[in-house]
Amino acid sequence: MRFYALLPVFLLFLVCTQSLYGQYYGVKEPRQGNWALGLSAGTAILRGDVPADLPAPEAGLFLQKSVSRALDFRVSFHLGSTTGLDISPTSGFRFNSALNGEADSMRFYDSTAQVFLNYQMKYGDLDFLFKLNVNRFFASEGAENWDLFVLAGMAVQFYQTHINAWDESTNNIYPYNNINLSEPDNVKTQLREMLDNSYETPGQQDLVSSSRFGNYFLNTGFVLGGGIRFAVSDHLSLGLQGRYLIVGDDLLDGQQWAPDNQQSTDNDRLVSGSLTFDYSF
């Protein structure tokens, strides 16, 4: 899953909170309201059949309403983009429409060949969440300048995925047989030099589990998450949160086939970590 890739976000958060602790943390009752408007910024990791590249930026906006002392309702919207590249060749593309000739009958890979899979996914999601502030069950009322919370709810995701299937400068498929596999540490460098990053071909699409809206596909799913939030002034707060987006779609990365051309059994998942800033009123 490569959670270590989110480490810079966590380190930045720790530095910020240590600085803010000395400036404001003595205040026990910040004058916070029942509403909060916030921003989030961080990175995401797509867990799929093709290894994800990093960084993968994600940004969001949320509006939150207090339901009770320990429970909030939140509506959030996120936008992001992620790419991926597999440095291990595979023959598992016989039924992949982006590579087997269904998408372009003039440019396709022979079923006996091996390819290096890649993708670019652009996405957004609208979440309807309940936020449970766990620490408020144990803290005295009024001493609420921080929250340790969990998130759960429903999401509507829209996305489009494209594959870098051929070289636009030559109008030909990539000569993957020229990649020297005897130097495994250099395979990614060789691929980066070969690929033009045009992502010109729509990825294979799930016409059963997803609905289409224009050039995007729609999914519904579940969101699980959690984080921590500190008040840094009467109305401003700084936090760190993680989200786990679960949808019934195995084609977020444009691939759902194993090397033996059998369909994989696991759907793709999106994991993200973000810094958050919110204003209470």
C-alpha positions as CSV (number, residue, x, y, z in Angstrom):
1,M,0.0,0.0,0.0
2,R,3.0,2.2,0.5
3,F,1.6,4.2,3.4
4,Y,5.1,5.5,4.0
5,A,4.5,7.8,1.1
6,L,2.1,9.8,3.3
7,L,4.9,10.4,5.8
8,P,5.7,14.0,4.6
9,V,2.1,15.0,5.4
10,F,2.4,13.6,8.9
11,L,5.7,15.3,9.6
12,L,4.5,18.7,8.4
13,F,1.5,18.3,10.6
14,L,3.6,17.5,13.7
15,V,5.8,20.5,13.1
16,C,2.8,22.8,12.8
17,T,1.1,21.5,15.8
18,Q,4.2,21.8,18.0
19,S,4.6,25.4,17.0
20,L,0.9,26.2,17.6
21,Y,0.9,24.4,20.9
22,G,3.0,27.1,22.5
23,Q,1.0,29.9,20.9
24,Y,-2.5,29.0,21.8
25,Y,-3.0,25.7,23.5
26,G,-3.6,27.2,26.9
27,V,-7.1,28.3,25.9
28,K,-9.7,25.8,27.2
29,E,-12.8,27.1,25.5
30,P,-12.3,28.6,22.0
31,R,-15.4,30.4,20.9
32,Q,-16.3,27.9,18.2
33,G,-19.8,27.8,16.6
34,N,-22.1,25.1,15.4
35,W,-20.8,25.4,11.8
36,A,-17.4,24.9,10.3
37,L,-16.1,25.6,6.8
38,G,-12.8,23.8,5.9
39,L,-10.2,23.1,3.3
40,S,-8.0,20.0,2.9
41,A,-4.9,19.3,0.9
42,G,-2.8,16.2,0.7
43,T,-1.9,13.1,-1.3
44,A,-3.7,9.9,-2.3
45,I,-2.7,6.4,-3.2
46,L,-4.8,4.2,-5.5
47,R,-4.6,0.5,-4.5
48,G,-5.2,-1.4,-7.7
49,D,-3.7,-3.7,-10.2
50,V,-1.1,-1.2,-11.4
51,P,1.3,0.3,-8.8
52,A,0.6,4.0,-8.2
53,D,3.1,6.9,-8.7
54,L,3.6,9.5,-6.0
55,P,2.9,12.3,-5.3
56,A,-0.8,12.2,-6.3
57,P,-2.3,15.5,-5.2
58,E,-5.8,15.7,-3.7
59,A,-7.6,18.8,-2.5
60,G,-11.0,19.2,-0.8
61,L,-13.6,21.5,0.7
62,F,-16.1,20.6,3.5
63,L,-19.0,22.1,5.4
64,Q,-19.8,20.7,8.8
65,K,-22.7,21.1,11.2
66,S,-22.7,20.1,14.9
67,V,-25.5,17.6,15.7
68,S,-24.5,17.1,19.3
69,R,-21.4,17.7,21.5
70,A,-19.8,14.5,20.2
71,L,-21.3,14.2,16.7
72,D,-21.0,16.3,13.6
73,F,-22.5,16.0,10.1
74,R,-20.1,16.8,7.2
75,V,-20.5,17.3,3.5
76,S,-17.2,17.2,1.6
77,F,-16.0,17.4,-1.9
78,H,-12.6,16.3,-3.2
79,L,-10.7,16.5,-6.5
80,G,-7.5,14.6,-7.3
81,S,-5.3,13.0,-10.0
82,T,-3.1,9.9,-9.8
83,T,-0.9,8.0,-12.2
84,G,0.6,4.6,-12.2
85,L,3.3,2.5,-13.9
86,D,4.1,-1.2,-13.5
87,I,7.7,-2.1,-14.0
88,S,6.9,-5.8,-14.3
89,P,5.7,-6.8,-17.8
90,T,2.5,-8.8,-18.2
91,S,0.5,-10.7,-20.8
92,G,-2.7,-10.1,-18.9
93,F,-4.3,-7.7,-21.4
94,R,-6.1,-10.0,-23.8
95,F,-9.5,-8.6,-22.7
96,N,-8.3,-5.0,-22.0
97,S,-10.0,-2.9,-24.6
98,A,-7.4,-0.1,-24.4
99,L,-4.6,-2.5,-25.5
100,N,-6.1,-5.4,-27.5
101,G,-7.4,-3.4,-30.5
102,E,-11.0,-2.7,-29.4
103,A,-10.3,1.0,-28.8
104,D,-8.0,1.4,-31.9
105,S,-7.9,-1.3,-34.5
106,M,-4.8,0.4,-36.1
107,R,-2.7,0.2,-32.9
108,F,-2.8,-2.8,-30.6
109,Y,-0.5,-5.3,-29.0
110,D,-0.2,-8.9,-30.0
111,S,-1.8,-11.2,-27.4
112,T,1.4,-13.2,-27.2
113,A,3.5,-10.1,-26.3
114,Q,4.1,-8.5,-22.9
115,V,3.3,-4.9,-22.0
116,F,4.1,-2.5,-19.1
117,L,0.8,-1.3,-17.8
118,N,0.2,2.4,-17.0
119,Y,-2.7,4.8,-16.3
120,Q,-3.8,8.3,-15.4
121,M,-7.0,8.7,-13.4
122,K,-8.7,12.1,-12.7
123,Y,-11.4,11.9,-10.1
124,G,-13.7,13.7,-7.7
125,D,-16.0,12.6,-4.9
126,L,-18.9,14.0,-2.9
127,D,-19.1,12.6,0.6
128,F,-21.9,12.6,3.2
129,L,-20.3,11.8,6.5
130,F,-20.9,11.6,10.2
131,K,-17.9,12.7,12.4
132,L,-17.7,11.1,15.8
133,N,-15.5,13.1,18.2
134,V,-14.3,10.2,20.4
135,N,-12.4,12.2,23.0
136,R,-15.5,14.2,24.0
137,F,-17.0,11.1,25.6
138,F,-14.2,11.3,28.2
139,A,-13.3,15.0,28.5
140,S,-15.2,17.5,30.6
141,E,-17.6,19.7,28.8
142,G,-16.0,23.0,27.7
143,A,-12.4,21.6,27.4
144,E,-12.9,21.0,23.7
145,N,-9.9,22.6,22.0
146,W,-9.0,19.4,20.2
147,D,-10.8,16.4,18.7
148,L,-9.8,12.8,18.0
149,F,-12.4,11.7,15.5
150,V,-13.6,8.9,13.2
151,L,-15.5,9.4,9.9
152,A,-18.0,7.2,8.2
153,G,-20.6,7.7,5.5
154,M,-21.6,7.4,1.8
155,A,-19.8,8.8,-1.3
156,V,-20.5,9.5,-4.9
157,Q,-17.4,9.3,-7.0
158,F,-16.8,10.4,-10.6
159,Y,-13.7,9.5,-12.6
160,Q,-12.1,9.0,-15.9
161,T,-9.0,6.9,-16.6
162,H,-6.7,7.0,-19.7
163,I,-3.9,4.8,-20.8
164,N,-0.7,5.8,-22.5
165,A,-1.0,3.0,-25.1
166,W,1.0,4.4,-28.1
167,D,3.6,7.0,-29.1
168,E,1.9,10.0,-30.6
169,S,5.1,11.2,-32.3
170,T,5.4,8.0,-34.4
171,N,1.7,6.8,-34.3
172,N,3.0,3.4,-33.3
173,I,2.7,1.2,-30.2
174,Y,5.6,1.1,-27.9
175,P,8.5,-1.3,-28.5
176,Y,8.4,-2.8,-25.1
177,N,10.5,-5.7,-26.2
178,N,13.4,-3.2,-26.3
179,I,13.3,-2.8,-22.5
180,N,16.3,-4.5,-20.9
181,L,14.9,-6.6,-18.1
182,S,18.4,-7.8,-17.0
183,E,18.7,-4.5,-15.2
184,P,15.7,-4.4,-12.9
185,D,16.8,-1.2,-11.1
186,N,16.8,0.6,-14.4
187,V,13.5,-0.6,-15.9
188,K,11.5,2.4,-14.7
189,T,14.1,4.8,-16.1
190,Q,14.0,3.0,-19.5
191,L,10.2,3.2,-19.5
192,R,10.2,6.9,-18.6
193,E,12.4,7.6,-21.5
194,M,10.2,5.6,-23.9
195,L,6.7,6.8,-22.8
196,D,5.5,10.2,-23.9
197,N,2.9,10.6,-21.1
198,S,0.1,11.5,-23.5
199,Y,-2.5,9.2,-22.0
200,E,-4.5,9.3,-25.2
201,T,-6.5,6.1,-24.9
202,P,-9.6,5.7,-22.7
203,G,-9.1,2.9,-20.2
204,Q,-11.3,-0.1,-20.1
205,Q,-14.6,0.8,-18.5
206,D,-17.0,-1.0,-16.1
207,L,-20.4,-0.8,-17.8
208,V,-22.0,-3.0,-15.2
209,S,-21.0,-1.6,-11.9
210,S,-20.7,2.1,-12.9
211,S,-22.9,4.7,-14.6
212,R,-21.8,7.1,-17.2
213,F,-22.1,10.9,-17.0
214,G,-20.5,12.6,-20.0
215,N,-16.9,11.6,-20.1
216,Y,-16.9,10.4,-16.5
217,F,-18.1,7.2,-14.8
218,L,-20.0,7.4,-11.6
219,N,-19.7,5.1,-8.6
220,T,-21.4,5.0,-5.2
221,G,-19.5,3.7,-2.2
222,F,-18.5,4.0,1.4
223,V,-16.0,6.2,3.2
224,L,-14.2,5.4,6.4
225,G,-11.6,7.6,8.0
226,G,-10.4,9.4,11.0
227,G,-8.0,12.1,12.3
228,I,-7.2,14.7,14.9
229,R,-7.9,18.4,15.0
230,F,-6.6,21.2,17.2
231,A,-8.0,24.7,17.8
232,V,-5.4,27.3,17.2
233,S,-7.5,30.4,17.7
234,D,-11.1,31.3,18.6
235,H,-12.3,30.2,15.3
236,L,-9.5,28.5,13.4
237,S,-8.4,24.9,13.7
238,L,-5.7,22.7,12.1
239,G,-6.0,19.0,11.6
240,L,-4.8,15.8,10.0
241,Q,-7.2,13.2,8.5
242,G,-7.1,10.0,6.5
243,R,-9.8,8.6,4.2
244,Y,-10.5,5.2,2.8
245,L,-12.8,5.3,-0.2
246,I,-14.5,1.9,-1.1
247,V,-16.3,1.5,-4.4
248,G,-17.4,-1.6,-6.3
249,D,-15.1,-0.9,-9.4
250,D,-11.9,-2.6,-10.3
251,L,-11.1,-0.4,-13.3
252,L,-10.1,2.9,-11.6
253,D,-6.6,2.1,-12.9
254,G,-7.9,0.7,-16.2
255,Q,-6.9,-2.9,-15.5
256,Q,-8.8,-5.8,-14.0
257,W,-6.9,-8.8,-15.4
258,A,-4.3,-11.0,-13.8
259,P,-1.2,-12.1,-15.8
260,D,-3.1,-15.3,-16.8
261,N,-5.9,-13.2,-18.2
262,Q,-8.3,-14.2,-15.3
263,Q,-10.3,-11.4,-13.8
264,S,-8.9,-10.2,-10.5
265,T,-11.1,-10.6,-7.5
266,D,-10.3,-7.3,-5.6
267,N,-11.8,-3.9,-6.4
268,D,-9.7,-0.8,-6.4
269,R,-9.5,1.4,-3.3
270,L,-8.4,5.0,-2.8
271,V,-6.5,6.0,0.3
272,S,-5.7,9.6,1.1
273,G,-4.0,11.6,3.9
274,S,-4.6,15.4,4.2
275,L,-3.9,18.5,6.3
276,T,-7.1,20.3,7.1
277,F,-7.9,23.9,8.0
278,D,-11.3,25.0,9.1
279,Y,-13.1,28.1,10.4
280,S,-15.9,27.7,12.9
281,F,-18.8,30.1,13.1
